Amino acid sequence: MQRGTSTRTGAEKQATGKRLTGVVVPVGALRGRGSMGVGEFPDLADFALLCTKMGLRLIQLLPVNDTGYESSPYSSLTAFGLHPLYLRIEDLPEFARADAAVQAKIAEAGRQHEKEPRFSHHQILRAKMEILRDIYAANRADIAKKAAPGGSLAAWIEANSWVRGYAVYRRLKEANGEKSWKEWPEHRTVSAGDIEALWNDAQLRGEHLFWAWLQEALDTQFGAAAQAIADAGIVLEGDLPILMNEDSSDVWAHPELFIQDLSAGAPPDMYSPDGQNWGFPIYNWEAQAADNYAWWRNRLAVAGKYYKAYRIDHVLGFFRIWASSRFDYSSALGRYIPYAPLTGSDLKKLGFDKSRIRWASQPHIPTGELWDALRANWGNLFNEAEIAAAADKIFAKALSRVNNEELWLFKKKIRGEKDIDALGLHPAVRTYLFHAWHNRIFMEYERGKFFPIWYYRNSRAYNSLSEPEKQTLEALLEKRRVKSEKVWEAQGKKLLSVLVESSPMLPCAEDLGAVPACVPRVLGKLKILGLRVTRWFRRWDQDGQPYVPFEEYPELSVCTPAVHDSSTVREWWEREANQEQFSGFIGVPSLPRVYNPGTAKMVLMKTATARSRFRVFQLQDLLHLSPQWYSADPAAERVNVPGTSNEFNWTWRLPASIAAIGKDKDLIRAVLELTRVKAAKKRKE
């Protein structure tokens, strides 16, 4: 891995230091020339010309790394390799020698997929990979020559050393039916030497070169598109997900850089009462520091070949990450890492002896409560004897009695929700035991180290405390929170400083959610742009939760009315917004209830007055400035619906080709007007 630092060049500072209006678009959404049903890297050059007509000076992309057959761009198989889905096969040098059968396959794929309203990630990728295999097989000898010493592919591999581990991993993954590396019968645990030996295996060399050849072609096409965008005077902004998929070449090849027995996610909130468990490992920052964060520095160097700015997804993870046990499905029993824990000594000072510590940190189930739960669920279906038999089964499989009391603990073999699930109990019983598993004040995640669970105030143990005990405990927890925030600030400043000093790209942070006070301080000191989503940027602690005026948006920010995980502005306006409140906020009380180009103009023009450095709009939201591009159902224009997994997510496409949209003079005129809006002036106190 590479080491070293770099500073921003004068040209890049000039480009990203200006107040810009931009657009957010997934590459796959573009409809270009000769498409196979999905956007490709060369389409970005044509899209840049359209953006130039519209006066847009920034293009922000979703992640473009290889995710295999998983459509979510935030679930990548590599931090470095690009997605073959976005390769234009016809632009390959080898395509000129393709036979009629290959050309027919491309034409058929185009006919099959081009008219679809959303693209089929899996089917199109499968078709492309089959065609690419055919082309590679027909040109294998020539490609092998290029991979020999002195050849162009050999030079590219030498300059992109990450590709060796990636190629070995992709070959093994394909050979194992695309299963996770944790399910492979062999090569689950490898050293750098093992990977090098596999790469150099003469019998496997052709397979490995296929993936290297593919990545060189992707790099060439994306690099050319990025250069065309830069030549058009447009800033290209990338998206770097902070976390890596557990099933990725990076975690497989560099397990020392990750803590795999914990799963990253988000704590409970009003939308996800059990929290979010993303299934991604967390970083081992101590191990990363040992080689001066070479993996991150190398990642930024690769991204810097294409981008002048980049979005740091979930920047809070650099300060502290919410992590839960791999034995749980939910993250209700998660904890912040790092965190200043309560210790056994702390609890003893509060008057907790050994039995009370157990009472507070292990869920206790009264016999009667279990019986009540069974009767409530099954009383109309089973008689008392049948319920008793079910109770006996639960006691035998899951619980251990506390002395001779009518009180039960989970058996020691139960480590989390997955172990409860594996007992094969009735779904109603399983649900009850899941809730019981969460019923505690603390999680003792290491011997003598305790973290307060999210819902500790609802627990049986907490409500058994006296009021003075509760007050004393709350005071101690607040001290630990304050102490932890100092740790978070120090860690965030250290890690983000590494990113800032390692790349000339301008960093932009996705800092949504419950943000500790230290986060904006650090971002401000490091000149990192934060994110302000209009519908969520409000004074939540005030009556009526008023919107923050656009003139009060910080200059070091990116303002947007919608993001890929939210509804579009149109759907929000028609189905979610308090229209009267928002109309009053922007000073246009007569906005129509049904979204139309006039409404879109008023909402977007007001948003464009934000004092933020960048004002970016989803392409769908800009298209609503013209009546031509409205979908019958506004929900159909979303990119993603969080918490769902289906073929809809991440597959949105433009309603027409780039060329056709470029002929819409009314749209171009409306977007041009939007880009010329000046920032609102700060009110004088």
PEFENFEN-V767631 format. One record per backbone hydrogen bond with DSSP energy under -1.0 kcal/mol. CO is the residue of the C=O (numbers start at 1). NH is the residue of the N-H. Records with the same first field share a line. If there is no record, write none. Layout:
CO=NH  NH
//
This chain:
9=13
10=14
11=15
12=16
13=17
20=615
21=57
22=617
23=60
24=619
26=29
27=30
28=39
29=654
31=658
40=43
41=44
42=45
43=47
44=48
45=49
46=50
47=51
48=52
49=53
50=54
51=56
57=235
58=23
59=237
60=25
64=83
66=77
67=70
72=75
77=249
81=66
83=86
84=87
86=41
88=91
89=92
92=95
94=97
95=98
99=103
100=104
101=105
102=106
103=107
104=108
105=109
106=110
107=111
108=112
109=113
110=114
113=116
119=121
120=124
121=125
122=126
123=127
124=128
125=129
126=130
127=131
128=132
129=133
130=134
131=135
132=136
133=137
134=138
135=139
139=143
140=144
141=145
142=146
143=147
146=154
148=151
151=155
152=156
153=157
154=158
155=159
156=160
160=163
161=164
162=166
163=167
164=168
165=169
166=170
167=171
168=172
169=173
170=174
171=175
172=176
173=178
174=177
176=179
180=183
181=184
191=195
192=196
193=197
194=198
195=199
196=200
201=204
204=208
205=209
206=210
207=211
208=212
209=213
210=214
211=215
212=216
213=217
214=218
215=219
216=220
217=221
218=222
219=223
220=224
221=225
222=226
223=227
224=228
225=229
226=230
227=231
228=232
229=234
230=233
235=59
236=308  309
237=61
238=311
240=313
246=248
248=252
249=253
250=254
254=257
255=258
257=284
259=282
261=326
263=324
264=278
266=276
272=269  275
274=331
276=266
280=264
282=259
283=285
284=288
285=289
288=293
289=292
293=297
294=298
295=299
296=300
297=301
298=302
299=303
300=304
302=305
303=306  307
308=506
309=238
310=508
311=240
312=510
314=317
315=318
316=319  320
321=337
322=265
323=335
324=263
325=328
327=418
331=334
335=323
337=321
339=341
342=450
343=347
344=348
345=349
346=350
347=352
348=351
353=357
354=358
355=359
356=360
357=361
358=362
360=441  442
365=408
366=370
367=371
368=372
369=373
370=374
371=375
372=376
373=377
374=378
375=379
378=381  382
383=387
384=388
385=389
386=390
387=391
388=392
389=393
390=394
391=395
392=396
393=397
394=398
398=411
400=409
402=405
405=407
406=367
407=402
408=365
409=400
411=414
416=420
417=421
418=422
420=423
421=424
426=430
427=431
428=432
429=433
430=434
431=435
432=436
433=437
434=438
436=439
438=440
441=453
443=445  451
446=449
449=446
450=342
451=443
453=456
455=458
456=459
459=463
462=465
466=470
467=471
468=472
469=473
470=474
471=475
472=476
473=477
474=478
475=479
476=480
477=481
478=482
479=483
480=484
481=485
482=486
483=487
484=488
485=489
486=490
487=491
488=492
489=493
490=494
491=495
492=496
493=497
494=498
495=499
496=500
497=501
498=502
501=6
506=310
507=529
508=312
509=511
510=315
513=515
516=519
518=522
519=523
520=524
521=525
522=526
523=528
524=527
529=509
530=558
532=560
533=536  537
536=538
537=548
538=540
539=542
542=545
546=539
549=552
550=553  611
555=557  613
556=530
557=614
558=532
559=616
560=534
563=566
564=640
568=572
569=573
570=574
571=575
572=576  577
577=579
578=582
579=583
580=584
581=585
582=586
583=588
588=591
596=600
597=601
598=602
599=603
600=604
601=605
602=606
603=607
604=608
606=609
607=610
609=680
613=20
614=559
615=22
617=24
618=622
619=623
620=624
622=625
623=626
633=636
634=637
635=638
639=650
641=644
648=651
651=119
657=661
658=662
660=663
661=664
663=665
664=668
665=669
666=670
667=671
668=672
669=673
670=674
671=675
674=677
//
